[in-house]
């Protein structure tokens, strides 16, 4: 704004002032000179400073000490029992990242970029290019999160700009600093700032026109004079100058709250000027990230940090502090509420997304006192939206003489309705709800349409007002955010989900533009789309139970062709898992008794069909693992619960001897659900799990119960002793080893407890249990005196395998590689070469940049002579390097060693330095062509592809190996790599191999490659279908059918399987075809005659057995298992 900070001309007078000492002459000035004279206050004395500090601390506690929860509390939650909490008692320090990239991205995309386990994101919003995403990902990888208090107390960070999203805790942190640093003793995290006095400048107040020509020093003096916030002028001046016992921390809070750009830029320049005047003061500026212009404060040596969302541990700490203070006399109630909030966070991705924001986490805690979570999370979303839109007041922003006439007042209901229409436009636009983005012109059209319909504004006024509203989002984000270019979206995806659900409810109940059939169609079409799940679940909570019943009946209705069980994923359970989640949203679950009974019956039936088909594991348990907690949330008494428990008791008696030990086995997954149901609406008690773990009937029950106890052990010390008892008294060594194996990778368990338990189990009679205990010591980095004593005893064992196994855990007791060499000297000189090799590997794991270790490795490499030690020495060179210039040549020689482990170690070490064209590339191609061991030729290809440099003809070599290697396994492996470099050539070659190769195994592998790598190519699919019918080799036909079952489903596969079952001469093919028919047509009553015919007349025993197993499940006449409840009829859907 022009002249915003222009100096006013005004005459100053000082009647009666006196001057002591000479007054210097002022010359060289044109015009009048006006001088104001007064006495300069003397520096304050120590008692005055302490008195002023104490008075200021009192006012800081009064102003900032209590949390203002009224604005965050829904009206229906206010009244009796309103909480009164102190900010310092519930504050949880967040993390920050340095120098955030100046780009705004959707929160869910940012989370995916920060997660190293996430694959490269696809389907980016328009306006966000891949280069931007890559730059942000690199920035996050290179700048790990740091504790915010560590940053603010670091000596080098005395000028900081702290950026954050709305509600991210910027002002809360500022107030916490003021409270903590005015207390007699600051908390440990701020100990480095002991002696600092904080001064807060709330910039939204400083931006008032009265301060347009005044300095920050004037503002602070005014705050002291009028509100007692701050220090007397003399004390303030001394503090800012760094004189006296205290130093200054000045916090400029809310730069983003200055809406007008000119004002914001001018204030930033004033902050830079303040920094220049007071070089000894620490300064902190807070601002929203988007719209912040860095140039001015960067030029004043400020560093930028971005506040991060609260992580899971910080959320848990907040909940624990909050409810412990809210219920100081009722620890059991506090525990239940803490668990309610943390369970909602763990169980709902949408809740977790919002809970990372401190503002919304506070709302979650307030509402969680009286509402069931996550079922009532809709209330949290609704109130969070209300709180955020309260801060979005376009009419206030636009009220000046130029534009006031264009826009009427928008109340909260108006703003919610407008946002609901924006959510609808996103549903219908490019990318649908999965995108959370809308183009600026579409957003503009939404605003215009709303203003014309709601306020009957003429088109020209509506267009002008809409453009002005959109312009606000270019400068200020509240619930909507600008992502870049002209693309906008909700700051949290959860808001889109909530508003989309309310819009669908509005269209169903109010507009009547959605019929009940439309509603059921929507659920049926989106049940396999995770991006829609939260929307649909929130919608369930808004619907009457009779409509929910109709939706569930539609989801559980028999299907002509089902989702296959045979691909070993658990997607066939998607409908029942989603129905269970729908039931958890309903308040009167008793009104849906037929539907909950049918859901249990369908779950039981899927498990039984899977077992009949020989499917024993579901390695991808996306739907089955959460099913237990979901069903537990339905409460103590609901129709179908007891049916499942009776069936589960029968089911686990038929456990598979081969697969029960895996967590992903069908038996373990089914039992896990049953254990959750035993809790009758609460997690099963430790006592029940302990009894089952110690005395349960069958290994599945004991192992499953003990596994849940391990899951709890990190936060429930009562579970520790029970787990230990299970490990001491479990008669089955496989159960003991598997249970101990669970503890190896559990980062949440108490480390001291694991140390004691591992040391105890080093004396177990079973080798696998001892090995699991050793792994626990190593992976948890345990080096206690007790562990050392036990390891020393084992290191002297007569069995070399025992001596070998203790070396890596024992090496943890050495500070570095040199110390490890001395500690493990007896093992390094052991008569057994495997022990010597293991000792060398353990030393290397403890080694940094230590020449003595590298020299020792070279000595062993050249002189030991045993293949095991030579290979270990080569691996050591790969990890810690070598000072010997002859090492490379020696490795090239060892690549042709007579022993395979030496050859492999040498090739791996050489490859990781890069394989350029020339002698090294020739060495590799020779070895991968002529090595007499197929394993070297096969897996050496991995090294050649990964490390071959650009000038190495890797593709041509792979093509040669595909055609000419004598091993079908090597050919298949080369084909797999060729597909990554030249997909079209790989497809054509695979097709040729599948048709014409003389080796059956090679043809079977090629068939698998065609659908695994080329499944989207219709030519490849047609070829596999042809091979399933016309190939002369039954093994190839069977493989083709099996691959089609894994990668394709639908009527075409059903028809093909039916044809093969009726006409193929090979019993293996017919068996595979029957499995496909039973899997995909399990709901089809026309399948039963075919199964009866196969059971009664077929001449293949395997086929008769399969048919009989399937009949026992699909048409039980004399069932061995308890009767499974039948699905409800359609008529039940109308009963409330």
N, C-alpha and C positions, 0 to 999 in steps of 0.2 A: 504494500500500500504506500503510495507516494507520500513522503513527508511523515511517515508513521513515527519515526524517531527524531523528527526535526526538533532542533532546540528552540524553545520559546524565548522571545526577547522580553525581559521584565527588569524593571529597576529594583535593586535591592538596597535597603537602608538598614542602619544599625545605630539608632539613636542611643547616645550615652556610652558608646563603646570607647575603650581606652586602649592605647598602644604602649607597650613597654619595650624600649629599645628602638633602634633606628628603623625607619621604613624606607626600603629601597625605592629609587626612582624608576618609574616605568616609562620607557621611551619607545619610539618607533611604531606606535600603534595609531592608526587612523581612526577617528571617531572617539566617542566617550568610553571611558574605562570605569567600571563600577566594581568596587571591592567590598567584600563582606568580611569584617574582622571579628574575631572572637578568641577566647582563650582555648588553647589546646589542652585537652584533658591529660593529666599525668597517667603513666602506665598504671594499670590496676595492681593493687597489692594482692598477695596470695590469699588472704582471707576473703577479699572481695571476689576473686575468681572462684573459689570453692563455693561461696554463697550463691553466686550467679549460676554456677554449674548445677548445684543442688536444686535451685528453683526451676531451672530449665528441665532437668530430668523429671521433676514432678509434672511439669506441663506436658512433656512428651508422653509420659505414662497416661495422663488423662486424655490426651488427644488421640494417641495411636494404640494404646495398650489393649483396649477391648476390640473384639471383632464385631463389626456392624453386620449382623446376620439378618436383620429385618428385611433388607432389600432383596436378599437371596431366598427368603422363606416364602413359599406360597401362602396366600391369604388363609386357606383352610388349615394350614399348619401353624398359624400364629395363635397367640393367646396363651393359655396356661402352659407352663413347661417350656417357654422359650429359652433357648440356651444362652448362657452368658459365659463366654470363653475368652481367654487372653491369647493374643496373637503369639507371644513368645512360647506359650505352652504347646501350641499345635503346629508351629512352623516347621516345615521340612525343607532343607536346602536342596535345590535342584542342581542340575549340571548345566554347563554351557559349552559351546563350541566356538573356537576362535575364528575370526574373520569370515563370517558366513557369506556365501555368494549372494550378490544383490539380485536375487530372483525369487519370485513367489510361486510355490508349487503346492498342489493339494496335499493335505496332511497325510492321506493314505499313501500317496506316491512317495512322499518323503520317508515314511516309515519303511517302505519296501526298499528304497535306495540305501537306507542305513543298515538293513538286515543282510549280512553277508551270505545267508543261506538262500536269499531270494534270487531267482533267475532274473535275467535282463527284462525289465518291464516292457510290455507291448501295449498297443492301443493307447498311445499318448493323446492327451487332449489336443485339439487343434491349437496352434500358436505356441506349443511347447515342442521344440525340436530335439532330436536325439543328441545333438552336440551340447545343448543346455543340460539335459539330464546327465550325460556323461561327466560334464564339468562339476555338477553338484555332487554326483556320486564320488568322484575323486576327492573333492573337498572334504566330504564327510569321512572318507577312508583315511585321508592324510591328517585330519584334525580330530583326534578322539575326544569324547566328552570329558570335561574336567569339573571337579566340584566348584561350584560358584564361589564359595567362601575362600577356597584356596586361591582363586584368581584375584579376588578383590583384596586379599591381604598380601599378595606377592609384591615385593618392593618395586619390581619393574612395571607393575600395572597401576600407576598412580593417576592415570587418565584413562577412563574406561567409558565406552558407550555400551549399554546393555540393551539389546534388542529383544523383542518378544511379541508373540501373537496376542490378540485381545484375551484377557483373563489368564495370561501365562504367569502372573505373579510378580510383575515388575514393581508395582507400587507396594505390594506386600513386602517384598524384599527390602525396599527403601525404608519402610516403617520398622521392619525388624532390625535393620542396622541401627536406626535411631534409638530404638528401645534397648538393644543389647549394649550399645556403646555408651549409653548414659547410665547404665547400671554400675554398681560398685565394682563388679568383676564380670568382664565379658565371658561368654561361653568359650570352650576350648577352640572352636573353629575360628574365632575372631581374636584369639589371644595376641596375635601379631599386631593388632590395631589397638591394644590397650594403651590408653592415653590419647586416643583420638576422640574429638567431639564432633558428632554429626550435626549438620545443618541441612534441613530440607527446604528446597525452593519448589513449591508446587506451581509449575509453569502455567497451568490454566488460570491461576489467580494472578500471576505476574502479567499475563497478557491483557488484563483489564486496562481500559484506556487511561486510567489514572496513573499507570506506571509507564506510559509510553516514553517519557523523557527521563526516567529515573533509573538508577543503577541497581544491580543486585544487592550491593551493600546497603543502599537506601531501603530496599524491600525488606532485607533481614532486620534492619533497625526498626522499621515500621512494625514487623511481626512481633518484635520484642516489646515495643512500646504499647501495642494495642492488645496482644493476645498472650504475652509472656512466653512466646515461642522464640527462642534465640537468646542472645546475650546482649548486655549493654554495649553501646558503641565502642567504648574504649577496650573492653574485653574482647569484642568481636575483632577489632583492628589488630590487637596483639595476637589473637588466635590465627587470623589469616596470614599474618606476617611470620608466623612460626616462632613467636616470642613467648616465653613462659613455659609452664609445665605441660601444656596440651598442644596437640596439632589438630588441624581442621580436616574434616571429611565433608565436602559440600556435595549434596545430592540434588541434581536438577531433574525432577520427576515429571515425566509426561510431555516430552517434546512433541509427540504426535498429537497431543490434545489441542494444539494450536492449529485450527483447521486451515486457515488461509496461508497459502504458500509463502507470501511475502513476509508475513509476521513470523512464520516458523524459521525462515532463512535469517531474518534479522536477529531473532533470539539466539540462533546457533552462533552467529557472529559475536554476539555479546558474551556468550559462554566462552568462546575462544579468547576474547579480550580479558575476561575475568581470569582465565587460566594464565594468561601472560602477566597479569598484575600480581597474581598470588602463586608464584611458582612453588612454594613450599606446602601448599594445600593439596590434598588428594581430592579428585573430582570424579563424580559418577553421574552420567546422563542416562536416563531411561527413555525408550521410544519404541513404538511399533516398528517392525522391520520394513514393511512395505511403505514406500514413499519417503523413507529417510534418505537424505542426501549427505553423502559421507565427506564430500570434498572439504568443507569448512573445518570440521572437527578433526579429520585426518591430518589436515595441515597444521593443527595445533597439537599434534602428537597424541591424539586419542587412539586407543585400540578398540576394536569392535568385537563383541561376543554376543552370541545368540542363546537365549534361554531355551533349554530342551524340555520336552514333556517329562512329567514324572514317570520314572520307570516302575516296574512292578513292586520292587522292594520299597521304594519311596511311597507308593500308594498304600502299601501295607502299614508302613510306619505312621503315616498320617491317620489312617483309620484307627490304629491302636491308640495313638495319643488322643484323638478326638473322643472316642467313646469311653476310654478310661476316665477322662475328665468329665464327660457328660454324666457318667454313672459311677461316681467315686465310691458309693456305698453298696454297689451291686455288681461285683466283678463278673458274675455269671451272665447277667444281661449284657454287660459290655462285651464279653466274649462272643455272645450270639450275634450282636450287631456288627462286630468286627468281621466275623465270619460271613455274615449276610452281604456286606459290601465287597469283601475280597472274593467271595464265591461268584458274585455277579460280575466282577471284573474278569475273573478267570473264565467264566462260562459264556460270556457274550463278547464277541469281537467289537460290537458297536459300543457297549458300555466301556470296554477297555480303551477304545479310541478316545472317548470323551473324558474318561477319568484321568488321563494324563494332563489335562488342563486343570490347574489348581482351582480356578473359579467354579468349574463345573463339578469337580470332585467335592467341593464344599457343598454344592447343591445336592449331590448324591448322598452325602453324609446326613444332611438335614432331613431329606425325604426318607432315607433309609431307616430313620428312627421309628417311623410308624407305618411304613409300607413294605410289602414283600418285594424283595429284589431277587432276580431280575424281572419278575413278572410285572411289577409296577414301574419299570424303567421308563415307560411312556410318560409318566408324570414328570420324571426327571427331564426328559427331552423337552416336554411342553414348557416346563418352567425355565429351562435354560434358554429356549427360544425367546420366551417372554422377557427374560432379563437382558438378553442381547439386543432385542429390538427396542427395548426402552432406551438404549443408547443410540439408536438409529432414529433420528427425527429429521427427516428431509425438510419438513415445513420450517423448523427452526433454522436449519442451515440456509434455507432459501429466502428467509424473511429479510429482505432489504428492499429499498425502494424500486429496484429494477425488476424483480421477479416475483414479488409477493402475490401478485394477482393471479399468477399462473397455477398455484398449487394450494388446495384446501388442506385443512388439518387432517393428518392421518393418525387415528388412534391405534392402540395395540391390536384390536380385532382386524382393522383394515390392513395393518402391516402383515399379520399372519395370513390373511386371505391372499394378499399379493404374493407372498413367498410361496404359498401353496400352489398358486398358478404358475410360478416360475418352476417349481418342482414338476408340475405336470408337463410343462414345455420341455424340460429335460428328459422326462420319460419318453416323450414322443420324438425327441430329436436324435441326432447322430450319436451312436454309442449307448443310447438308452440310459438307464440308471447306473450302469457300470461305469459311465464316463464321468459323472459329476462335473459337467461343464456345459456352458451355453454361450453361444456367440453373442457379441454385443448387440447386433441388429435384432436378434431374437429376443434378447432381454428387453431391449427398447420397445419391441412390439408388445411384449407382455405388459409392460408398464402402461403403454398407451391404451391398450385394450381395457385394462383395469380402470384407468382413470375415466375413460369414456363411459363404461358400463356403470361404475359405482357413483360417479359424480355428474354424469351427463355433460361433461366438458365438451365443447366443440372440438373438432379435430385439430385445429391449429393450436389451441391452448393445451390440449392433451399432449401433442407432440412436443411442444416447448417444455412443459413440465417434465415429461418423461426424459427428455435429453438432459435437463438439469439434474434429475435424480440419478441418472446414469453417470453424469459427470462427477457426482459426489463419490462414487465408487472408484473413480480414478485417483482420488486423493485419500480415501479413508475406507478401511475395511471394518465391517462389523460382523454380520452373519454371512454376508456375501463377500467374496474376495475376487480381486482381479489377478489372474494367473499369468498374464503376459499378453501382448498384442491386444486384441479385443475379445478375450476369452475370460469368462467369469465362472465362479462355482461357489458352493457353500464351503465355509472355512473347515467344517468337519463333514465328512460324508454322512455321518449319523443324522445330521439335520435334514439332508436330502431324503434319507430313508423315512424319518418321522413325518416330514411334510408330504411325501409321496403317499404314505399310508393314510394320512388324514384326508388327502385329496381323493383317494379311491373310496374311502368311507363317505365322503361328501357326495361323490358321484352316485354311489349306491343308495344312500339313504335320502339325500336331499334332491339332487338333480334327477334321480331315477334314470340316468343315462347308462347305468350298468344293471343288467338283470341278474337274478340268482344264477342262471346258467352261465352268463358271462363271468361271474365271479368264480364259479367252479372251473370254468375253462382256464381262467387266469392262473389259478393255483396249479392245475394239472400241467399247464405248459411251462411253468416256471419252477417246478419243484426240484429240477436238476440244475438250476442256475443259482449258484450261491450268492450272486450279487442281489438277488431278489429276496432271499430268505428273510432278512430282518424286516423288510417292508411288509411281507405277507404275515409275519408273526405279529407285528404291531397292529396290522389290520384285524387279525383274529381277536385281539384284545378289545377292538372297537365294535365287533359284531355280536349280535344276539346268538345264544348257543344253538338255536335251531338252524341258523345259517352255517355255523361252524360244523354242525353235524353233517349237513349236505356236502360241504367241502371235503370232510374226512371220508365220507362214504365214496366220493368220487376218487379220491386218492388211493383208497384200498380196494376199489372195484377190480375184479378179475380182468386181466389184460390178455388179448389174443396172443401177443408176443411179449415176453417179459424181458427185463434187463438181465443179461447173463450173469450167472454165478461163476461160470467156468473160467473167467479170466483172472480169478484169484484176487480181484478187487472186491470191495464190499458195496459197490454202487447199487446192487440189487436191494440193499437195505435202506436206500435213500428215502423211499416213501414212508416206511414205518418210523425211521428216525425223525423225519420231518413231522409226521403225525404226532409223535410223542412230544415234540417241541410245541406244536399247536395246542395239545391238551394242557401243557404247562402254562399256557397263556389264559386259560379259561378259569373263571372264578368258581363256577358250579360244575365241577367235573362229574358229579353224580348225574347231571342231566345228560351226559354223554357216555353213559355206561355201555351201551351197545358198541359205540365206536372204540372205547378203550379196550373192551374185550376182543374186538376184531383186530385191533392193532397187535395185541399180544399173540393172538392166533396166527397172524401173518408172520410175526417174528419167529415163532416156534417152527412154523412150516418151512421157512427159508433155511433155518439151521438144519432141519431134518433132510430137506432135499439136497443140501450141500453135502451132508454126510453120505447120503445114498449115492451121490455122484462121485464119491471119493475125494471131495474137496475138503481138505483138513485144515488149511490155513488161509488167512486173509491178511497178507503182508501189509496191504494198504487198508488200515482200519479206520478210515476217516469218519464213518458213520457209526460203527459199532462201539468204539471206545467211549464216545460221549453219551451213549444211550443209557448206561447205568445211572450216571448223575441226573440225566434228564428225567428218567422214570422215578427216581428217588424224589425229585421235586414235586411230583404229583401228590405226595402226602402219604398218610398211613393207610387209608381205606379207599381203594378205587377198584372198580370192576376189572378183573384180569390179573391183578397183582398176585393173588394166591395161585391162580392157574399157572403162572410162570414159575413160581417157586416150586410147585409140585413137579412140574415138568423138568426143571433144572436138576432137581435131585435125582430123577431117573436118568437124565441125559448124560451126566458126567460119569455114570457107571460104565458107559460105553466108550471111555476115553481111548484115543489112538495111542498105542504104545510108542509110535514113532515120533509124533509131533506134539504131544502134550506139553513138553517143556518150553515151547515157544510162546511168548506172550501173544503172538498173533494167531495161535491155534484157535480153531472154532470152539473147542472145549473150554479153553481159558477165557475167551471172550464171552461165551455164554455164562460161565460161572461168575465172571466179574459183574455182569448185570445182576445176577441173583444176589450177590453180596451187597450191592448197593440197595436192593429192595428190602433186605433184612432190616435196614435201619428204620423202616416205617416213617419215611419223610425226613429223616435226619441221617447223617453219615452213620454207618454201622459202628457200634460201640467198640472201643479197644478190647473190652472183655470178650465180646462175641468173636471178633477177628482172632484174638489170641487163642480161644478155645478151638476155633476151626483150624488155625494154623498148626496147633499142637496135636489135635485129636480128630481132625476131619476125616471123613470116609473117602479115601482116595487121594492120589497125589495132586490131581487138579485142584481139589478144594483146598488142600493144605498150601500148595504153592500160590494160589490166587489170593488167599487171605493174607499170607505172609507178604506177598507183593504189595497189597494195599497198606499193610503196616509199614513197609519200607517207604512208601509214598508219604506217609504221615510222619516218619521218623525225624525228618528235618525240623519239624515244628512242634512235635509232641514227644517230649522226653519219656512219657509213660509207655510209648511204643518201643523204645529202645530195648528194654529188658525182654519184652515179649519176642522181638526179633532174635535177640541173642538166645533165648530159650529154644526157639524153633531150630536155630542152627546147632544147638548142643544136643537136642533130643530127637531131631528128625531122623528116622531110621534109613531113609533113602538117600544115598550119597548124591544122586543126580539132583534131588531137590535142594540139598545143602549147597552144592556147587552153583546151581542156577540162582539161588537166593543171594549167595555171596557175590555172584557176578553182577546182580542188580546194583549192589552197593558200589561197584567199581566206578560207575559213570554218574552216580547221583551226586550232584554238586550241592544239594540242599541239606544233606545229612550232617550231623555234628561231627566235626573232624576228630575230636578227642575220643568220642565214642567209637568211631570207625577204627581208630588206632588201637584201642584196647581190644576190640573184637577181632581185628585182623591178627594181632599178636597171639591171641588165644587160639585162633583157628590154624595157626601155623603148625599146631600139634595135631591136627585132624588126621585120621587114619587114611583118608582118601587123597590121592594125588591131585585130583581136579579141585577139591576144596582148598587144599594148601596153595595151589597155583592162583586161585581166585583171591585168596588172602594176600598173597604176594603182589598181585596186580593192584589190589586196593592200596597197599602201602606205597606203591610206586606212583599210581595215578593221582592219589591225594597228596603226594609229596610228604609223607609221614616219616620223620626221622627222630623218634623219641628214644630215650635210653632203653626202654623196655623192648622196643622194636629192634634196636641194635643188638641187645643180648640174645634175642631169639634168632636173629639172622646169623650171628656169629656161631651159634650152635649148629645151625643147618649148613653153614659153609664148610663145616668139617665132616659132613655126612659121607658115608662110604659110597653112596650112590652118586655118580657124576651128574645125573639129571637133576638131583636135588641141589648139588653145589652150583650148578649152572643157573638154576632158577632164582637163586637169592641175590645174584650179583647186582642187578640194576637197583633193587630197593636198598641194598647195602651201600651202593655208591652215593645215595642221597646223604649219607653221613659225612661226605667229604666236601670241602668248600669249592674245590676246583679240580681240574684234570690232574694236576701234579699230585695233589693230596689223594685223589682217587687211585692213582698209580701205586702209591705207597700202601694205601688201605687194602687194595686188592692184589698186592704183590704175590701172596701165595697162589691165588687163582691164575695170575698171569704166568706162573711157573708150573701150573698143574700138569700132570702127565696126560690128562685127557685133552685133546685139541679142541673139542667143543667147549670145554670149560674155559680154556685160554681165549678162544674167540669171543665168548660171551663176556669175559672180563674186559677185553679190549673195547668192545662195544659200550660197556657200562662206563668205562673211563672217558670215552669220547663224548658221551652224553653230558658229562660234567665239565667239558673242556671249552675254554674260550680261546683267546689268542695266546697259546702257550707253546713256545718253541720246543720245550723239553718233551712234550707229548708228541709233537710232529716228528721229532728225531726218533723217538721210540717206535712210532708207527713205521717209519722207513726201515728201521732195523728188522722188524718183524716181516715186513713186506718182502725183503730180500733174503732173509735167512731162516725163517721158521720152517718153511717147507710143507707144512700140512695145508690141505686145501681149505679147511675151515678157517684157520688163522689168516691165511693169505686173503681169502675173500673178506674177512672182517677188516683187515688192514686196508684193502682197496676201498671198502665202504667208509673207513675212517678218513682216507684221503678225500673222498667225495664230500665229507661233512666239514673237515677242518683244514683242508688244503695241504700243500706240501712245499717245503723249501728246496727240494732236490730238483735241479733242472732236468735230470734224466728220468723223472717219474713218468712223463707222457710216453716216452719211447718204451719204457718198461711195461706200461699198461697196454700198449699196442701188442707187445709180445704176449702178455697174459690173456689177451682176447682170444688167442689160439691155444690156451692151455688145455691139457687133456681132461681136466675136471670141469664139469658143467657149472658148478657154483662159482668157480674162479672166472670162467669165461663170462658168465652173466654179470658178475660184479664189475669186471673190467669194462665191458660194453656199456653198462649203466653209468659208470664214472666218466668214461670218455664222452658219452652222449650229452651229459648235462653241462659240459662246457661248450656245446654247440657242435654241429657236424657240417663243416664247410665243404664245398666241392674240393676234390683233390684226394690225397692219400687216405684221409680218415673216412671220407664217404666211400671210397673204394674198399677199405677194410670192412665197413659195415655191409655193403652190398655183397661182398664175397662171403662173409660169415652168415648172413641171412639167406644166402642161396645154397651154400654147401655144408653148413653145420649138420652133423649127423644126428643131432637131437632136435626133434620137431618143436619142442617147447621154446628153444632159443630162437628158431626161425619165426615162430608165431609171435611171441611177445617182444622180440627184438623189433618187430615192425612198429610197436608202440613208441619205442625210443626214436626210431628213424623218422617217423611222422612228426613227433613232438619237437624234435631238436634239429631236424634237417633244415639248413639255411636256404634262402630263396633260390640260390643258384644250383641247388641239388635237385635232380629230376625225380622227386619222390613219386609223383603220379605215375610216371612210366614204369618205375620199379614195382609199384603196387600192381599195376596191370599185368606185368610179367609174372609176379608171384601168383596172382589169381589164376593165370592160365597154366603155369608150368611147375608150381611146387608139387612134389609127390604126395603131400599130406592134404586131405580134404579139410582138416581143421585149419591149417595155415591158409589155404585158399579162401576159406570163409572169412577168416580174420582180415586178410588183405582186402577182400571185397567190402567188408564193413568200413575200413579206412578209406577205400577208394570212393565210397558214397559221400564222404565228407568233402572230398576234393573235386569230384566229377560225378554228380548224381546220375546224369543221363548215361554216361558210360557204364557206371555200376549197375544201373537197372538193366541195360541191354545185355551186359555180361551175365548178370544173375539169371535173366530169362533164358539165355543160352545154356548155362550150367543146369538149370532146373529141367530143361527139356532133354539135354543131350549128354550130360556127363556120365561116364560109365560107373562111377561110384555112387551107391545109394546115399551114403552119408553126405556127400557133397551136394547131391540134388536136394535132400531134405533141408540142409542148411541154406541153400539158395532160395528155397520156397519161403523159409522164415524171413530171409533178408528182403524178399520182394514185398511182403506186407509190413514188416517192421520199418523199413527205410522208405518204401514207395507206396504206402497204403493209400495215399491220396491220388495215385495214378490209376485211372480206370483200366488202362491196358494191363497193368500188373495184376489188378484184381481179377480181370477176366482170364488171364493166363492161369492164376492159381485155381480158379473155379474149373477151368478146363482140365488141369492136372488132377483135380479131385475126382473127376469122372473118367478120364481117358488114359491116364498114365498106366503103363503096364505093370509098374511096381506097386504092390499094395502099401508098402511103407511110405512111398511118396504120396499116394492118394490119402492115406491116413494123416500124414503131416499137413497136407493141403487143407483138409477139413479142420484139423485142430487149429491151424493158423487163422482160418476164416472165423472160427468160433471166438478167438481172442480179439481179432481186429474188426470184425464185421458182425452185425446181427440184423434181423429183420426178415421179412417174408421170403426174400430170395435165398437166404441161408437155410431157412426152415424147409423150403421146397427142395433144395439141394440135398439136405440131410435126409429127407423123406425118400428121395429117389435112391440115395446110396444105401439106406437101410433095406429097402425092398430089393435092390438089384445088384449090389456089389458082391462079388464072390468071396472077398476076403473078410473073415470074421473080425479082424481088428478094425477094419473100416466100418463094418456094420455096428460094432460096439461104440466107436466114436460117434457115428451118426445117431445112434439111440441116445447117447448122452446129450448131444446137441438138442435133439427133439424134446427130451424131458426137461432140459434146462430152460429153453425158450418157450415151450408150450405148457409149462407146469400148471397154469390156470385153465387150460383148455380141456373140457370134459371129453372131447373127441380123442385125446391122447390115451385115455384109459383102455379102450379096446385094443389099441396097438400094443400096449404094455402087457395086457393079458395074453394076447396071441404070442408075444415073444416069450413070456414066462412059461407057457404051456407047450409050445410046439417047436421052439427054436432048438437047433442041434448044437449050439455053442453054449458051454456051461457059463462062461463069463457073461454072456448076454442074458441068459436066464437069471443068473444071480442079480445082475443089475436091474432087470425088470421087476423081480420080486422085491428088491429093496425099495424101489420107487413106488410100487403098488402099496407097500406097507405104510408109506407116507401119504400118498395122494388119494388112496381109496382104502383106508383101513377098515377091514371087516372084523378082524379080531385083533385090535391093536395091542401091541406090547406096551406102548406108552400111554399115559393118561390121555383121555379124549381131548382133542384140541377144540376150543370154542369155534363156532362157525361165524363167518362175517354176518353183520346185520343185513336185513333186507332194506331195500330203498325206502320203504315206508317209515322206517325209524328216523329218517333224517328230518322229519317235520316235528318230532316231539321235543319240547324244550327240556 
